[in-house]
Amino acid sequence: MQHTREIPREGWADYLLLLSTIERDQQVRIHAEGPEPGDHTVAWNLPLVEISVEEKGSDAGAIEVTVGPPGEELTHRILRPVHVWAEESDSGELACLDIEDEDHVKTFIHFESHELREESSAPA
């Protein structure tokens, strides 16, 4: 069973830094959904490089998600985030990070299950 908890705004930078350290190289899928019908896949099955909060400049407060192999990184930016939710299993494993901006566009970062990764890397 999974549960969702909201990460308080004042804790975003620390939470995302820790998450980036723990989940680095984890395979993720990123897609965005807005008020209009349909969704937009941003990345599919790419390794996580980093999720961070822009600290300075005109984009201060924006959340950047960087994925991809070295030299082929892709960065998705959420400019005006207002909510960050973490969907976790009962054991505390992160399944999905849901970031909503002020225009009600949600960016979902789905993390591949650790169990599935172990099964797929096990010798046949």
Salt bridges, closest charged atoms under 4 A:
GLU6 OE2 - HIS83 ND1 2.57
GLU23 OE1 - HIS114 NE2 3.75
GLU33 OE2 - HIS31 NE2 3.30
ASP59 OD2 - ARG77 NH1 2.72
GLU64 OE2 - ARG77 NH2 2.03
GLU88 OE1 - HIS3 NE2 3.57
GLU88 OE2 - ARG5 NH2 3.16
ASP98 OD2 - LYS106 NZ 3.65
GLU100 OE2 - HIS104 ND1 3.07
GLU102 OE2 - ARG80 NE 2.60
ASP103 OD2 - ARG80 NH2 2.88
